[in-house]
Amino acid sequence: MTGTATATPHPAALSLHEVTASYGGRTVLDNVTVRIPAGLLSAVVGPNGAGKSTLVKAALGLVPAVRGEVRLLGEPLKRVRSRVAYVPQQDTVAQDFPITAVQVVEMGRYPHRGWLRRLTPRDDELVAAAMDQVGVLDLAGQPLDELSGGQRQRVFLARALAQQADLVILDEPFTAVDARTEAALLDVLGELCRDGRSVIAVHHDLRTVRERFDHAVLLSGDVVAAGPARSVLTAENLERAYGLAPLTAGTA
């Protein structure tokens, strides 16, 4: 686990106050209030349809909130957009788009440079460093659609790293990724938090959350529990969220 306990509470990386959001014509989040501290590796967990992806998409303005207030890093999204990086689910990305791995990662510099300005040598250094950090520097010239699922996920994480964002939000980042790659990416995310940044990941493997994450939010339409991961993932809370015994829900 990455964080250390202190007497002073962390500021919020993400806070929602009485947020209601719909997806596909159905209310998924109902009057949700939750605070996710900064500087920690945090997970959003819960059963299918619990509102995990909707929560992060509502926070990023990708799903409109019917009502309520959302703040990232203590500010409305429009004030901190360049300080927030987002790694979407793999199945939401057009993987046959004619683009190379390095071109994807270069997009992480656009919030700082704009879409029409040329990248500087410093930008190039940051892009190369990000790709090296996640082990895809040797794939720089490879077309995105020729990469494996795990390689693509590393590339998208490199894009977030190149942005040098203060808050990184990932939606199911370990889908189609083997256990070794998942562990390596979690190491990278942990390093970000030790450097003072914040990471929030929608995740489904409760055992990994218990072992590797500092903080967790357990959803089931509303917030069942939020706090240190081990204190959230109790048998009682899991039964409330999943309607299952905790061992059965271990990888739900």
Disulfide bonds with the S-S distance in Angstrom:
none
